Amino acid sequence: MNQVKVSPAEGRLGILVVGCGAVATTFITGVLMARKGLAKPIGSMTQFDRIRVGSGDARQYLKYEEIVPLARLSDLVFGCWDVYPQNAYQAAMFAEVLKAQDIEPVRAELEQIVPMPAAFDPNYAKRLTGDHVKAGLTRWQMVEALREDIRRFKAENGCSRLVVLWAASTEIYVPVDASVHDHLADLEAAMQADDRARIAPSMCYAYAALSEGAPFIMGAPNTTVDIPAMWELAERMRMPIAGKDFKTGQTLVKSGFAPIISTRCLGLGGWFSTNILGNRDGLVLDEPENFHTKEVSKLSTLETILDPESQPELYRDYYHKVRINYYPPRKDNKESWDNIDIFGWMGYPMQVKINFLCRDSILAAPLCLDLCLLIDLAARAGCYGIQRFLSFFMKSPMHDYRVGEQPVNHLYQQYTMLKNALREMGGYPADEPID
């Protein structure tokens, strides 16, 4: 096979996070604590997972860093944008995800991370009231201001490479409009015309990042990079993109449990999912227009796993409903319930109940680390455009819907894609087919 040439991970890797809330501060604090030896980055596959390379007598089970050149935690430097001016230490304390004893040892470093004013439009997140924003700018001016932020951060921190990660709130749903979103020239024209209805602020961040040679990760269900015009920009700049929406709690369970039903050839009558969440993300999602964006993302998971076309007798008429409820007392400690109505031999009904009491940011933080390290690896390997091997980390995996491509939502198939990509980048054969 042809050896994939991967540039070494030399110099500092800047990670610019959109949003300095619960997810971002939990992620950053954990990395800072881990590199001091004061905490373990549990849940991070790049730090703990081992995969097989080679076969027979040559078979080995290696950590990712033993297969491919990953950036080291000691080389990461963080920056952010936010609609609130509080530094990362203040934001971490306010979020109340981590105990003070797990924040104080890195207080000085967190206090140095002061958010840049956000490119923000309150119409896209009506429940947020922060005024630390780039006020009075058109969409194109937002892009130019963000590009300047990126250039300045890179120079001031001596970074050799950058990654931009969206860890901010879910925006209202922006339907794909071919006249604006299909071609890069039309997207740019709409930005220059200050088309606020069809150009979300997140699109300005993605455009700015890619234009400055930084891979972009969409950690919310926004349609930001899920449009052909952004794929065109990524290909022109030869930059990788990934998205969308971190797969942390209920959807992680769904993408792992649904394969049990399909593999066992059991039928599905209905799947009802509901959540309670009390952090700022829950507040934003309490707005119906913002919830609709999340709903579209969460509803898409079952479609390609329990496929009514391939198994109509089992999956033709199942009912799928998703709900999220804002419940302030729970804060970041999300709780989800799934009621799954299945049927088996001779059509007899059965039920499965799943109650997942999780910590949203504790599950998201390792995903942030893995996505940043792996998309940086992809860029150094010369990969650009949609990075399908990162689907493992996403609720609604990116795919080219223009040509009828179906997303891969099956957790174990996604894991195989991830392992095969790492094998190839490490010079080993991609020897696990997806049936």
C-alpha positions in Angstrom: 0.0 0.0 0.0 1.1 3.6 -0.4 2.5 5.2 2.7 0.5 8.2 3.9 2.9 11.0 4.6 2.1 12.6 7.9 4.0 15.8 9.0 5.3 15.6 12.5 3.5 17.4 15.3 6.1 20.1 15.8 5.5 23.3 17.7 2.5 24.6 19.6 -1.0 23.6 18.6 -3.5 26.5 19.3 -7.0 25.4 20.2 -9.5 28.3 19.8 -12.8 27.4 21.3 -16.1 29.2 20.4 -17.8 29.5 23.8 -16.2 29.6 27.3 -19.0 27.8 29.1 -19.3 24.5 30.9 -18.0 22.3 28.1 -15.0 24.5 27.2 -13.8 25.2 30.7 -14.2 21.5 31.7 -12.1 20.5 28.7 -9.4 23.1 29.2 -9.2 22.6 33.0 -8.9 18.8 32.5 -6.1 19.2 30.0 -4.2 21.6 32.2 -4.6 19.3 35.2 -3.6 16.2 33.3 -0.4 17.7 32.0 0.6 18.6 35.6 -0.1 15.0 36.6 -3.0 16.0 38.8 -5.8 14.4 37.0 -6.4 11.7 34.4 -8.1 12.4 31.0 -10.4 9.4 31.3 -12.8 9.0 28.4 -10.3 10.2 25.9 -9.6 7.6 23.3 -6.4 9.3 22.1 -5.0 9.0 25.6 -6.2 5.5 26.6 -7.5 3.4 23.7 -5.4 0.7 22.0 -6.1 -0.7 18.5 -4.8 -3.7 16.7 -2.3 -3.1 13.9 -0.9 -6.0 11.8 -2.1 -9.6 11.9 -0.9 -13.0 12.8 2.5 -13.0 14.4 2.9 -9.3 13.6 -0.2 -8.3 15.5 0.2 -5.5 18.1 -2.2 -3.5 20.2 -0.9 0.0 20.3 -2.0 3.4 21.7 -2.8 6.0 19.1 0.4 8.0 19.7 2.4 4.8 19.0 0.8 4.6 15.5 0.5 8.2 14.4 2.2 11.4 15.5 -0.3 13.2 17.8 0.2 16.6 19.4 1.3 16.3 23.0 -0.8 17.8 25.8 2.1 20.0 26.8 2.1 21.6 23.3 -1.6 22.8 23.5 -2.4 26.4 24.1 -6.0 27.7 24.5 -8.0 30.7 23.5 -11.7 31.4 23.2 -14.5 33.7 22.2 -17.6 34.3 24.4 -20.5 36.6 24.8 -19.6 37.0 28.5 -16.2 38.6 29.5 -15.3 36.3 32.4 -12.0 34.6 32.1 -11.8 30.8 32.0 -11.2 30.5 35.8 -14.3 32.6 36.5 -16.3 30.7 33.9 -15.3 27.3 35.3 -16.3 28.3 38.8 -19.6 29.7 37.6 -20.4 26.5 35.6 -20.1 24.4 38.8 -19.2 21.2 36.8 -15.8 20.7 38.6 -15.1 21.1 42.3 -13.0 24.1 43.3 -10.2 21.7 44.4 -9.9 20.5 40.8 -9.7 24.1 39.4 -7.5 25.9 41.9 -4.2 24.2 41.0 -4.4 25.6 37.4 -6.1 28.9 38.4 -3.3 31.1 37.1 -3.3 29.5 33.7 -7.1 29.7 33.5 -7.1 33.4 34.4 -4.8 34.0 31.5 -7.5 32.7 29.1 -9.6 35.8 28.5 -12.3 35.4 25.9 -12.3 37.6 22.8 -15.6 39.3 22.0 -18.0 37.0 20.3 -19.4 37.3 16.8 -23.0 37.0 18.0 -26.6 37.6 16.8 -29.2 37.4 19.6 -31.8 36.2 17.1 -29.9 32.9 16.9 -29.8 32.3 20.7 -32.5 34.5 22.3 -32.0 33.2 25.8 -28.4 34.5 26.0 -28.0 38.1 27.2 -24.2 38.6 27.1 -22.9 41.9 25.7 -19.2 40.9 25.2 -19.8 40.9 21.4 -18.5 42.4 18.2 -21.3 45.0 18.0 -22.7 46.6 14.8 -21.0 44.3 12.3 -22.3 42.9 9.1 -21.8 39.2 8.5 -18.8 39.9 6.3 -17.3 42.3 8.9 -17.7 39.5 11.4 -15.7 37.2 9.2 -12.9 39.8 8.9 -12.9 40.5 12.6 -12.6 36.8 13.4 -9.8 36.3 10.9 -7.9 39.1 12.6 -8.5 37.4 16.0 -7.2 34.1 14.7 -4.1 35.7 13.2 -3.3 37.7 16.3 -3.8 34.7 18.6 -1.5 32.6 16.5 1.3 35.2 16.4 1.0 36.2 20.1 1.2 32.5 21.3 3.8 31.3 18.8 1.5 28.6 17.4 2.6 26.6 14.4 -1.0 25.2 13.8 -4.5 26.0 15.0 -7.8 24.2 15.4 -11.1 26.0 15.9 -13.7 24.2 17.9 -17.4 25.2 18.4 -18.5 24.5 21.9 -21.1 27.2 22.1 -24.8 27.0 22.2 -27.2 25.6 19.6 -28.4 28.2 17.1 -31.9 28.3 15.7 -32.4 26.0 12.7 -31.1 27.3 9.4 -32.6 25.2 6.5 -30.2 24.6 3.6 -31.0 27.0 0.8 -29.4 26.0 -2.5 -29.3 29.6 -3.7 -27.0 30.6 -0.8 -25.5 27.4 0.6 -24.6 25.3 -2.4 -21.7 27.3 -3.9 -19.0 29.2 -2.2 -19.4 32.3 -4.4 -23.1 32.5 -3.4 -22.2 32.1 0.3 -19.7 34.9 0.1 -22.1 37.1 -1.7 -24.7 36.5 1.0 -22.2 37.3 3.7 -21.2 40.5 1.9 -24.9 41.4 1.5 -25.4 40.8 5.3 -28.0 38.1 4.8 -28.8 37.6 8.5 -31.6 35.1 7.9 -29.5 32.5 6.0 -26.0 33.2 7.3 -25.7 32.2 10.9 -22.9 33.6 13.1 -21.4 30.1 13.3 -20.9 30.2 9.5 -18.7 33.2 10.0 -16.5 31.4 12.5 -16.2 28.4 10.1 -15.4 30.6 7.1 -12.8 32.6 9.1 -11.1 29.4 10.5 -10.8 27.7 7.1 -9.7 30.8 5.4 -6.9 31.1 8.0 -5.8 27.5 7.5 -7.4 26.1 10.6 -9.5 22.9 10.7 -13.0 23.5 12.0 -15.1 21.3 14.3 -18.8 21.8 14.8 -19.8 20.5 18.2 -23.4 21.7 18.1 -26.2 20.6 15.7 -26.0 23.8 13.7 -26.0 23.4 9.9 -22.8 25.5 9.7 -20.5 23.1 7.8 -23.2 20.8 6.6 -23.5 22.8 3.4 -21.8 22.3 0.0 -20.4 25.8 0.0 -18.4 25.2 3.1 -17.2 21.9 1.7 -16.0 23.8 -1.3 -14.0 26.2 0.9 -12.5 23.3 2.9 -11.4 21.7 -0.3 -10.0 24.9 -1.7 -8.0 25.6 1.5 -7.2 21.9 1.8 -8.5 21.9 5.4 -10.4 19.2 7.2 -13.9 19.8 8.8 -15.8 17.7 11.2 -19.3 17.7 12.6 -21.9 17.8 13.9 -23.0 17.8 17.5 -20.9 16.1 20.2 -22.3 12.6 20.8 -22.2 12.5 24.6 -25.1 11.0 26.5 -28.4 9.7 25.1 -27.4 9.5 21.5 -24.2 7.6 22.4 -26.5 5.1 24.2 -28.8 5.0 21.2 -26.1 4.5 18.6 -24.7 1.6 20.7 -28.0 -0.1 21.7 -29.8 0.2 18.4 -27.3 -2.2 16.8 -28.3 -4.8 19.4 -31.9 -4.7 18.1 -30.9 -4.8 14.4 -28.2 -7.5 14.8 -30.6 -9.7 16.8 -33.4 -9.1 14.1 -35.8 -7.8 16.7 -38.6 -5.4 15.7 -39.1 -1.9 16.9 -42.5 -0.4 17.6 -41.3 2.9 19.1 -38.4 4.7 20.8 -39.3 7.6 23.2 -36.4 9.7 24.5 -36.6 12.5 27.0 -34.0 14.6 28.9 -33.7 17.1 31.7 -30.8 19.5 31.7 -30.1 22.7 33.7 -27.0 24.4 32.3 -26.8 27.2 29.8 -27.2 24.8 27.0 -30.5 23.7 28.5 -31.6 27.3 28.8 -30.9 27.9 25.1 -32.7 24.7 24.1 -35.7 25.8 26.1 -36.4 28.1 23.1 -38.4 26.1 20.6 -36.5 27.3 17.5 -33.2 26.3 19.1 -34.6 22.9 20.2 -35.7 22.2 16.7 -32.1 22.2 15.6 -31.2 19.7 18.3 -34.2 17.6 17.5 -33.3 17.2 13.9 -29.8 16.0 14.9 -31.0 13.5 17.6 -33.8 12.1 15.5 -31.4 11.2 12.6 -29.5 8.5 14.6 -31.9 5.5 14.2 -32.6 5.9 10.5 -29.6 4.2 9.1 -29.3 1.6 11.9 -32.9 0.4 12.0 -33.5 0.8 8.3 -37.2 0.4 7.2 -36.1 -0.2 3.5 -33.9 -3.2 4.2 -36.1 -4.7 6.9 -39.7 -3.4 6.4 -41.3 -6.1 8.5 -39.2 -5.0 11.5 -38.8 -1.3 11.1 -41.4 0.1 8.7 -43.7 1.9 11.2 -41.7 2.6 14.4 -42.4 5.9 16.2 -39.4 8.0 17.3 -39.8 11.0 19.6 -37.2 13.1 21.3 -37.7 15.7 24.1 -35.4 18.0 26.1 -36.7 19.9 29.1 -34.9 22.7 30.9 -34.7 22.0 34.6 -32.4 24.5 36.4 -31.8 22.5 39.6 -30.0 19.8 37.7 -27.4 22.2 36.3 -24.9 20.2 34.2 -26.0 16.8 35.5 -28.2 15.7 32.6 -30.6 12.8 33.0 -32.1 10.9 30.1 -34.8 8.3 29.9 -35.4 6.0 27.0 -38.5 3.8 26.6 -38.0 1.3 23.8 -40.9 -0.8 22.6 -39.6 -3.9 20.7 -41.2 -7.1 19.5 -39.9 -10.6 19.0 -40.9 -14.1 18.2 -44.4 -14.3 16.7 -44.8 -10.5 17.2 -44.9 -10.6 21.0 -44.1 -7.2 22.6 -41.3 -6.4 25.0 -39.8 -3.2 26.5 -36.4 -1.9 27.3 -35.9 1.1 29.8 -32.7 3.0 30.0 -32.1 5.7 32.6 -28.7 7.5 32.1 -27.7 9.9 34.8 -24.7 11.6 33.2 -22.6 14.7 33.4 -22.8 16.5 30.1 -19.5 18.4 30.2 -17.6 15.4 31.7 -18.6 13.4 28.7 -18.0 16.2 26.2 -14.6 17.2 27.4 -12.7 14.1 26.2 -14.5 14.3 22.9 -13.2 17.9 22.5 -9.6 16.7 23.2 -9.9 13.7 20.8 -11.5 15.7 18.0 -8.9 18.5 18.2 -5.9 16.1 18.2 -7.3 13.9 15.5 -8.4 16.7 13.1 -4.9 18.3 13.6 -3.5 14.9 12.6 -5.8 14.7 9.6 -4.6 18.2 8.4 -0.9 17.1 8.8 -1.8 13.9 6.8 -3.1 16.0 3.9 -6.7 15.1 4.5 -9.3 17.8 3.7 -13.0 18.3 3.4 -15.4 16.1 5.4 -13.6 13.8 7.9 -15.9 10.7 8.0 -13.6 8.8 10.4 -14.6 11.3 13.1 -18.2 10.3 12.9 -17.7 8.2 16.1 -17.7 11.4 18.1 -20.8 13.0 16.5 -24.6 12.7 16.8 -25.3 13.6 13.2 -22.3 12.6 11.1 -21.5 14.6 8.0 -22.0 13.1 4.6 -22.5 14.2 1.0 -26.3 14.1 0.7 -26.1 15.5 -2.8 -25.1 12.1 -4.2 -27.4 10.1 -1.9 -24.7 9.1 0.6 -26.1 7.8 3.9 -24.4 8.7 7.2 -23.0 6.0 9.3 -24.7 6.1 12.7 -23.9 2.6 13.9 -21.4 3.0 16.7 -19.3 0.0 16.0 -19.1 0.7 12.3 -18.0 4.2 13.2 -15.3 2.8 15.5 -14.1 0.6 12.6 -13.8 3.7 10.4 -11.8 5.4 13.1 -9.4 2.5 13.5 -8.9 2.0 9.8 -8.1 5.7 9.3 -5.5 5.6 12.0 -4.0 2.4 10.6 -3.7 4.0 7.1 -2.2 7.2 8.5 0.3 5.0 10.5 1.3 3.0 7.4 -0.7 -0.1 8.2 -3.5 -1.7 6.0 -7.1 -0.8 6.8 -8.0 -4.4 7.4 -11.4 -4.2 9.0 -14.2 -4.0 6.3 -17.6 -2.5 7.1 -20.2 -4.9 5.8 
